[in-house]
Amino acid sequence: MKNRVVTGVVAGVLAAVCVVTVSAQIKRTVLQQVDTSVPGREVVTARADFPAGATTGLHTHPGDEISFVAEGNVEIVMDGSSKVYHKGDAFNIIGGKPHEAKAVDGPAVVIANYVIEKGKPATTPVTPAK
């Protein structure tokens, strides 16, 4: 039993390291962070620069994401399906919904607006279920 607990802890740490490592490929720049007229909510506007093939890893947001593809192509994987968004396209992710974004066919830039619970991190990694 002790070996299973240690193995589970090691596997969890390795999964967390993998998410951080993959996500570190993407450069995120916060452009603004302001309160909204809705109590307890704020908007974080960020630019995400994806090198070719980079992925965010599976993650969620504590509120809605409203994004615009400024350059390149981005594949959004969610609910077992995927859709590619091209330069000039916009997309919305409902708060709390696990998803992943990947740059396809070269580098990409996404401008994202997160309407989130104030004081919470804009992004939280999700460990896939086994």
N, C-alpha and C positions, 0 to 999 in steps of 0.2 A: 504494500500500500504506500509506503514511504517513497519508493522509487517512482510510482505513478504520479504522486504529488510533485516531486522534483522534476520529473519529465514534463508534466503539464506546465509548471512554472517556467522552465527553460523554453518550451515551445511558445508560450505566451510572450516571453521577452523577445525571442527571435522574430515572432510575427510583428511585434511593435517596432523593432529595429528595421525590418524590411519596409514597413509602411513609411517610416521616417526617411529612410534612405531613398526610396522611390520618389516620395513627395519632395525631397530636397532638390530634385532636378528642376523643379518649377520655381521660377522667381516670382514671388508675390510682393507687390508694392501697394500699400494702403494709400489711396488718393485722398480720401476724406472719411471721417467718422463723426457723425452728428446725430443729435436727438431728433426724434420725429414728433409729430403732434399726438401720437398715440402713447399714453403713459407706459413706461417700462420697455419701450422699443427704441432702437437706434438703427441707423443705416450706415453700413460700412461699404464704401465703394473701393474696389481693388482692381489692379491690373495683374493678370497672371500671364507670364511669358513661359510658354511651353517649348522646350527644345523638341526636335523631331522624335517621335516615339515616346515622349514623357507621359506619365500618368499621375493623377492625383492619388491613386489608391482609393479604395472604398471608404466613403465618409458621409457625414450628415451635417446639417446646419440647424441651429435652434430658431429657425424662421425661414422665410422664403428667400430663394436666390433668383434674381432676374438678371440675365446675362446677355451680352452681345459679343459675337465673334468679330473682332476687329481685323484679324489677319489669319490666314490659313484655314484648316479644317479641324473640328473637334468632334470626337465621338463621345456621346453620353451613353453609358451603360447603366440601366436601371430596370428593376423588376424582370430580370431575365431576358431583356431585349435591348437593342441599341439603335441609335439614330445618329447620323453624321450631320453636323451643322457646318455650313460654309461661311466664308467671309460675308458679312452683312446680315447673317441670320441672328435671331434672338431666341432665347429659350428660358423656361421657368422651371425651377425645381421646388416642389412643395416642402416646407419645413419638416425635418425629421426623416425624410425619405432617403435611404441609403442609395448612393450612386457613385459613379466614377467617371472622370473625364480623361480622354486620351487625345494627344495630338496625332493626327493621321496625315500621311502624305507630306510630311515636312513640319517645320515649326509653326506655332500658332500663338495668337494673343487673344485673351478674353478679358473683357471689362465686365466685372461682376458687381452687382448691388445686392447686399445681404440685408434684409429687413429682419432684424433679430432681437432676441431678448437682451436688454441692456446688461452689460457686464459679463456675458457668456462668450466663450471663444467662438469665432465665426465658423470654424471647422473642427469637427471631432472625428478622428479615424474610427472605422468600424472593423472589427475582426470578423472575417467571414465564418459562418456556421459550418461545422463539419458534417 
